[in-house]
Amino acid sequence: MRVLVKGETSTHLDYEKNYENISLGYLGTYTDRPILDRDADVHALDMVYRPNDKTRIDSIYISSKVDQGLGNLNKDGEAFRFRLTASPTTNRYYDAFLFFFDEDTDINDMGYQIIDDYFFGGLQSGFKKSDFSDSSIFLSNQLELGFGHEANGDLNKSNDFYYLSNKTSFKNTTYLETSIYYRTQTKDYWITRGNPIYWYVNKPENYGGMIQLKGPSQDFFNYFIEFKRQKGEMFGSSALDFANSYTTKLDFAPRDDLNFSLMYQLVDERNWLNWIQGNFFGVYEKKQRTTVASLNWFGGDKHELRVKAQLVGFTARDPKPYLSELNGNLTPLDTSLDPFTLSDLAFQVRYRYEILPLAYLYVVYSRGGRIIAIDEEDDLMEIYKRPWNEPQADTFTLKVRYRF
């Protein structure tokens, strides 16, 4: 959903045509934002082709044009996605894909854009076995091998990567997943935020592994645990050094109408690289602790209560300043750099009451915000409390909705 400010107009045109084994679609968006002196046109053409029941091809082409007086912004961009999936047998599958966003792509007036100036191509091949004997503890096992190539929008190589994963489902509903990966030395074009002179940073080879376990499904109690040790992410950003990540989640359902969950994650990373401005970077000892808790209660057909809190405590210590050079290498800089602590909170209580059939009363309380402090506070409770004591948002909402 998009919220329009006063004086802003947005027009959408959506069309889809289906044939026997192919479907074609078009989505066009025109947005006028006088407050920014901004006009934006985004057009998207998509196709899904199914030549048979074992093969699927889908693709989308997007063009964007933005003219904005504020900041003198004029951009014409293109994006493309292609994906081919095939399952020649019940045990084998293949997945080939291409993604491309040029540096001037801007589809934020149509939806949320994560990245630009990006190319990615890859192939996955997998084998799945599910015909185990009745006496076996296994329900299915899936082995997958993949590789990919990353580049910027000008097709300058960033890195190649390879991975191997195994996913096992047991008949008692336990689930176990393991993976390992390797990424070649990387030119990181994205951490420099489009700097036209110092346009990439060199990073070393990345590699690592992950193990994940989900316990058997039960009515009262369920659990999930995960451990990672890796440089960078298998499907994500590259890094200078190793990080250890520990995650656990517990779910409880003491009654049919009541359930609550608790998740905690700890990430420790050595030599975390942070862009500050221009070609100025900081390298820190990073620790991130995240807690997510939720409670849901249903009082028959009339009442519904949901409570959720997400808290993040992020610390960056032992800072070391660096400058990136024209060749992408990092050079130590003789200057001072402060450690910092980040606290983030999102808390909400949401109650719904059915007044009449199709008529509802909503009561919502939200509180939260983000605080960044130049200090070395390490007590987690103190870090968590900061945005609660000094919230950026503290709202109470009462709403009645009737559906005709």
C-alpha positions as CSV (number, residue, x, y, z in Angstrom):
1,M,0.0,0.0,0.0
2,R,1.3,3.5,-0.8
3,V,0.3,6.5,1.2
4,L,-0.1,9.7,-0.9
5,V,0.7,13.1,0.6
6,K,-1.5,16.1,-0.2
7,G,-1.1,17.2,-3.8
8,E,0.5,13.9,-4.8
9,T,-1.0,11.8,-7.6
10,S,-0.2,8.2,-8.5
11,T,-1.8,6.3,-11.4
12,H,-1.5,2.5,-11.9
13,L,-2.5,0.4,-14.9
14,D,-2.4,-3.4,-14.6
15,Y,-3.2,-5.8,-17.4
16,E,-2.8,-9.6,-17.7
17,K,-3.6,-12.0,-20.6
18,N,-3.6,-15.8,-20.3
19,Y,-3.2,-18.3,-23.1
20,E,-2.9,-22.1,-23.0
21,N,0.7,-22.3,-21.7
22,I,1.8,-18.7,-21.6
23,S,0.7,-15.6,-19.6
24,L,1.6,-12.0,-20.4
25,G,1.3,-9.0,-18.0
26,Y,1.9,-5.3,-17.9
27,L,2.0,-2.9,-15.0
28,G,2.5,0.8,-15.5
29,T,2.8,3.5,-12.8
30,Y,2.9,7.2,-13.2
31,T,3.6,9.3,-10.0
32,D,3.6,13.1,-9.6
33,R,5.0,14.5,-6.4
34,P,4.9,18.3,-6.4
35,I,6.6,18.6,-3.0
36,L,9.7,17.1,-4.6
37,D,9.1,18.4,-8.1
38,R,9.3,14.8,-9.2
39,D,7.6,12.9,-12.1
40,A,8.2,9.2,-12.4
41,D,7.2,6.6,-15.0
42,V,7.7,2.9,-14.4
43,H,6.7,0.2,-16.9
44,A,7.0,-3.5,-16.3
45,L,6.3,-6.4,-18.8
46,D,6.3,-9.9,-17.5
47,M,5.9,-13.4,-19.1
48,V,5.4,-16.9,-17.7
49,Y,5.8,-19.7,-20.2
50,R,5.1,-23.4,-19.4
51,P,6.0,-25.5,-22.4
52,N,5.2,-28.7,-20.4
53,D,4.5,-29.7,-16.8
54,K,8.3,-30.1,-16.1
55,T,9.5,-26.7,-17.3
56,R,8.7,-23.1,-16.4
57,I,10.2,-19.9,-17.8
58,D,9.4,-16.5,-16.3
59,S,10.9,-13.2,-17.1
60,I,10.3,-9.5,-16.4
61,Y,11.5,-6.3,-18.1
62,I,11.3,-3.0,-16.3
63,S,12.0,0.5,-17.5
64,S,12.0,3.6,-15.3
65,K,12.2,7.3,-16.0
66,V,12.6,9.9,-13.2
67,D,12.7,13.7,-13.5
68,Q,13.1,15.5,-10.2
69,G,13.8,19.2,-9.8
70,L,14.9,18.8,-6.1
71,G,18.5,17.7,-6.5
72,N,18.4,18.0,-10.3
73,L,17.8,14.3,-10.6
74,N,17.2,12.9,-14.1
75,K,17.5,9.1,-14.6
76,D,16.5,6.5,-17.2
77,G,17.0,3.0,-16.1
78,E,16.3,-0.6,-17.0
79,A,16.1,-3.9,-15.1
80,F,15.6,-7.5,-16.2
81,R,15.0,-10.8,-14.6
82,F,15.0,-14.3,-16.2
83,R,14.5,-17.7,-14.6
84,L,14.2,-21.2,-16.0
85,T,13.2,-24.1,-13.7
86,A,13.1,-27.7,-14.9
87,S,12.4,-31.0,-13.3
88,P,13.2,-33.7,-15.9
89,T,12.5,-36.4,-13.3
90,T,10.9,-36.6,-9.9
91,N,14.3,-36.7,-8.3
92,R,16.2,-34.1,-10.3
93,Y,15.7,-30.3,-10.8
94,Y,17.6,-27.4,-12.3
95,D,17.2,-23.7,-11.7
96,A,19.0,-21.0,-13.9
97,F,18.5,-17.3,-13.4
98,L,19.7,-13.8,-14.4
99,F,19.1,-10.5,-12.6
100,F,20.2,-7.1,-13.9
101,F,19.7,-3.6,-12.6
102,D,21.6,-0.7,-14.2
103,E,22.9,2.1,-12.1
104,D,20.0,4.5,-13.0
105,T,17.1,2.0,-12.3
106,D,14.6,3.6,-9.9
107,I,11.4,1.7,-9.3
108,N,10.7,3.1,-5.8
109,D,7.6,4.8,-7.1
110,M,6.2,1.3,-8.0
111,G,7.5,-0.7,-5.1
112,Y,10.6,-1.2,-2.9
113,Q,14.0,-1.4,-4.6
114,I,16.7,-3.2,-2.7
115,I,19.7,-2.6,-5.0
116,D,20.8,-1.0,-8.3
117,D,23.9,-1.2,-10.5
118,Y,23.9,-5.0,-10.1
119,F,24.1,-8.2,-12.2
120,F,23.8,-11.7,-11.0
121,G,23.7,-15.0,-12.9
122,G,23.7,-18.5,-11.5
123,L,22.7,-22.1,-11.8
124,Q,21.4,-24.6,-9.2
125,S,21.2,-28.3,-9.6
126,G,19.6,-30.6,-7.1
127,F,18.8,-34.2,-6.3
128,K,15.9,-35.2,-4.1
129,K,15.1,-38.6,-2.7
130,S,11.8,-39.4,-1.0
131,D,11.3,-43.1,-1.6
132,F,12.7,-44.4,1.7
133,S,11.5,-47.7,3.1
134,D,8.8,-47.8,5.7
135,S,11.3,-48.6,8.4
136,S,13.6,-45.6,7.6
137,I,13.6,-42.6,9.8
138,F,14.0,-40.3,6.8
139,L,11.1,-38.7,4.9
140,S,13.2,-36.9,2.3
141,N,16.7,-35.8,1.5
142,Q,17.7,-33.0,-0.9
143,L,21.3,-32.3,-2.0
144,E,21.9,-29.1,-4.0
145,L,24.9,-27.6,-5.7
146,G,25.0,-24.1,-7.0
147,F,27.3,-21.5,-8.5
148,G,26.9,-17.8,-9.4
149,H,28.6,-14.8,-10.8
150,E,28.2,-11.2,-9.5
151,A,29.1,-8.0,-11.3
152,N,28.0,-4.3,-11.3
153,G,25.7,-2.8,-13.9
154,D,28.6,-2.3,-16.4
155,L,29.3,-6.1,-16.0
156,N,32.6,-5.5,-14.2
157,K,33.2,-8.7,-12.3
158,S,32.8,-8.6,-8.5
159,N,33.1,-12.3,-7.6
160,D,32.2,-15.9,-8.3
161,F,30.8,-18.2,-5.6
162,Y,29.9,-21.8,-5.1
163,Y,27.9,-23.7,-2.5
164,L,26.7,-27.1,-1.5
165,S,23.7,-27.7,0.8
166,N,21.9,-30.7,2.2
167,K,18.3,-30.6,3.6
168,T,16.9,-33.6,5.4
169,S,13.4,-34.1,6.7
170,F,12.6,-36.9,9.1
171,K,9.4,-38.8,9.6
172,N,9.0,-37.3,13.1
173,T,9.0,-33.8,11.4
174,T,12.5,-33.0,12.5
175,Y,14.4,-30.9,9.9
176,L,18.1,-30.6,9.5
177,E,20.0,-28.4,7.0
178,T,23.7,-27.9,6.4
179,S,25.6,-25.8,3.9
180,I,29.1,-24.7,2.9
181,Y,30.2,-22.1,0.4
182,Y,33.2,-20.4,-1.1
183,R,33.4,-16.9,-2.8
184,T,36.5,-15.7,-4.7
185,Q,38.2,-12.5,-4.0
186,T,35.7,-9.7,-4.3
187,K,35.5,-6.2,-5.7
188,D,32.8,-4.6,-3.6
189,Y,31.2,-2.0,-5.9
190,W,28.2,-1.3,-3.6
191,I,29.8,-0.4,-0.2
192,T,31.3,2.8,-1.8
193,R,27.7,4.1,-2.4
194,G,28.4,5.0,-6.0
195,N,31.7,6.9,-5.5
196,P,32.8,7.9,-9.0
197,I,36.5,7.9,-8.2
198,Y,37.0,5.3,-5.4
199,W,34.4,3.0,-6.8
200,Y,35.2,-0.4,-5.2
201,V,36.9,-2.0,-2.2
202,N,38.9,-5.2,-2.4
203,K,37.9,-8.1,-0.1
204,P,39.5,-11.4,0.5
205,E,38.2,-14.9,-0.3
206,N,35.1,-15.7,1.7
207,Y,33.9,-19.1,2.9
208,G,32.0,-20.7,5.7
209,G,29.3,-23.1,6.8
210,M,26.0,-23.3,8.5
211,I,24.0,-26.0,10.4
212,Q,20.3,-25.6,11.3
213,L,18.0,-27.8,13.2
214,K,14.3,-27.6,13.7
215,G,12.9,-30.0,16.3
216,P,9.9,-32.3,15.8
217,S,6.5,-30.5,15.6
218,Q,4.6,-30.7,18.8
219,D,1.4,-29.1,20.2
220,F,3.0,-27.5,23.3
221,F,6.6,-26.8,22.5
222,N,8.7,-26.3,19.3
223,Y,12.3,-25.2,18.9
224,F,14.8,-24.0,16.3
225,I,18.6,-23.6,16.6
226,E,21.2,-22.4,14.1
227,F,25.0,-21.9,14.0
228,K,27.0,-20.2,11.3
229,R,30.7,-19.5,11.0
230,Q,31.6,-17.7,7.9
231,K,33.2,-14.8,6.1
232,G,30.4,-12.8,4.6
233,E,27.1,-14.4,3.7
234,M,26.3,-17.2,1.3
235,F,23.6,-15.2,-0.4
236,G,24.6,-11.7,0.6
237,S,27.5,-9.3,1.2
238,S,31.2,-10.1,1.4
239,A,33.4,-9.4,4.5
240,L,36.9,-8.9,5.6
241,D,36.9,-11.5,8.4
242,F,35.0,-14.2,10.1
243,A,31.7,-13.9,12.0
244,N,30.0,-16.4,14.4
245,S,26.2,-16.4,14.5
246,Y,24.1,-18.2,17.1
247,T,20.3,-18.3,16.8
248,T,17.6,-20.0,18.8
249,K,13.8,-19.8,18.7
250,L,11.3,-21.3,21.2
251,D,7.6,-21.5,20.6
252,F,5.0,-22.4,23.3
253,A,1.3,-23.1,23.0
254,P,-0.1,-23.9,26.4
255,R,-3.7,-23.6,25.1
256,D,-5.4,-23.6,21.7
257,D,-6.1,-19.9,22.1
258,L,-2.7,-18.8,23.5
259,N,0.8,-19.0,22.1
260,F,4.0,-17.1,22.5
261,S,7.5,-17.3,21.1
262,L,11.0,-16.0,21.9
263,M,13.9,-15.7,19.5
264,Y,17.5,-14.6,20.4
265,Q,20.4,-14.2,18.0
266,L,24.1,-13.3,18.8
267,V,26.5,-12.3,16.0
268,D,30.2,-11.6,16.6
269,E,32.3,-10.3,13.7
270,R,35.9,-9.4,13.6
271,N,37.0,-6.5,11.4
272,W,33.6,-5.4,10.3
273,L,33.9,-2.8,7.5
274,N,31.7,0.2,7.7
275,W,31.4,3.0,5.1
276,I,31.4,6.5,6.8
277,Q,31.7,9.0,3.9
278,G,33.5,9.4,0.6
279,N,36.4,6.9,0.7
280,F,36.6,7.0,4.5
281,F,35.9,3.7,6.3
282,G,36.0,2.3,9.8
283,V,36.9,-1.3,10.8
284,Y,35.4,-2.4,14.1
285,E,34.8,-5.4,16.4
286,K,31.1,-5.9,15.9
287,K,28.6,-7.5,18.2
288,Q,24.9,-7.6,17.4
289,R,22.3,-9.1,19.8
290,T,18.6,-9.4,18.7
291,T,15.6,-10.5,20.7
292,V,12.1,-11.0,19.3
293,A,9.2,-11.9,21.5
294,S,5.5,-12.3,20.6
295,L,2.3,-13.3,22.2
296,N,-1.1,-14.1,20.6
297,W,-4.4,-14.7,22.4
298,F,-7.8,-15.4,20.8
299,G,-10.9,-15.0,22.9
300,G,-13.4,-17.0,20.9
301,D,-14.6,-15.3,17.7
302,K,-14.8,-11.8,19.3
303,H,-11.4,-11.0,20.8
304,E,-7.9,-11.0,19.3
305,L,-4.8,-9.7,21.2
306,R,-1.3,-9.6,19.7
307,V,1.8,-8.3,21.4
308,K,5.2,-8.2,19.7
309,A,8.6,-6.7,20.6
310,Q,11.8,-6.6,18.6
311,L,15.0,-5.3,20.3
312,V,18.4,-4.9,18.7
313,G,21.6,-4.1,20.5
314,F,24.5,-3.3,18.2
315,T,28.0,-2.4,19.4
316,A,31.1,-1.4,17.3
317,R,34.3,-1.4,19.3
318,D,38.1,-1.0,18.8
319,P,37.7,1.3,15.7
320,K,40.4,1.6,13.1
321,P,40.2,4.3,10.4
322,Y,41.0,3.5,6.7
323,L,40.9,5.1,3.3
324,S,40.2,3.2,0.1
325,E,42.6,3.7,-2.7
326,L,42.1,3.9,-6.5
327,N,43.1,0.2,-6.7
328,G,40.5,-0.8,-4.1
329,N,43.0,-1.5,-1.3
330,L,42.4,-0.2,2.2
331,T,45.2,2.0,3.7
332,P,45.3,2.8,7.5
333,L,44.7,6.4,8.4
334,D,46.3,8.3,11.3
335,T,43.2,9.9,12.8
336,S,40.8,9.2,15.6
337,L,37.5,7.3,15.2
338,D,34.9,6.7,17.9
339,P,33.2,3.5,19.0
340,F,29.5,3.5,18.9
341,T,26.4,1.7,20.3
342,L,23.1,1.4,18.4
343,S,19.8,0.5,20.1
344,D,16.7,-0.3,18.2
345,L,13.2,-1.0,19.4
346,A,9.8,-1.9,17.8
347,F,7.0,-2.6,20.2
348,Q,3.3,-3.0,19.5
349,V,0.2,-4.1,21.3
350,R,-2.8,-4.7,18.9
351,Y,-6.3,-5.6,20.1
352,R,-9.3,-6.4,17.8
353,Y,-12.9,-6.7,18.9
354,E,-15.8,-7.8,16.7
355,I,-18.6,-5.4,17.5
356,L,-21.0,-6.9,14.9
357,P,-20.5,-9.2,12.0
358,L,-18.0,-7.4,9.6
359,A,-17.6,-4.5,12.1
360,Y,-14.4,-4.3,14.1
361,L,-12.8,-2.1,16.8
362,Y,-9.0,-1.8,16.7
363,V,-6.9,-0.5,19.5
364,V,-3.2,-0.2,18.8
365,Y,-0.3,1.0,20.9
366,S,3.2,1.4,19.3
367,R,6.4,2.5,20.8
368,G,10.0,2.5,19.6
369,G,12.9,4.1,17.8
370,R,16.6,4.0,17.2
371,I,19.4,5.6,19.3
372,I,23.0,5.8,18.3
373,A,25.4,6.8,21.1
374,I,29.2,7.4,21.1
375,D,30.1,5.2,24.0
376,E,31.2,1.7,25.0
377,E,28.1,0.5,26.9
378,D,28.0,-3.3,26.8
379,D,25.2,-4.1,29.3
380,L,22.5,-5.5,27.0
381,M,19.6,-4.5,29.3
382,E,20.9,-0.9,29.3
383,I,21.2,-0.9,25.6
384,Y,17.7,-2.3,25.1
385,K,16.2,0.2,27.5
386,R,17.5,3.3,25.7
387,P,14.8,3.6,22.9
388,W,12.1,2.7,25.4
389,N,13.1,5.5,27.7
390,E,13.6,8.0,24.8
391,P,11.2,6.8,22.1
392,Q,11.1,8.4,18.7
393,A,7.5,7.1,18.3
394,D,4.9,6.7,21.0
395,T,1.4,6.4,19.5
396,F,-2.0,5.2,20.5
397,T,-4.6,4.5,17.7
398,L,-8.3,3.8,17.9
399,K,-10.1,2.7,14.7
400,V,-13.5,1.3,13.8
401,R,-13.9,-0.5,10.5
402,Y,-17.1,-1.7,8.9
403,R,-17.1,-3.8,5.8
404,F,-20.0,-3.5,3.4
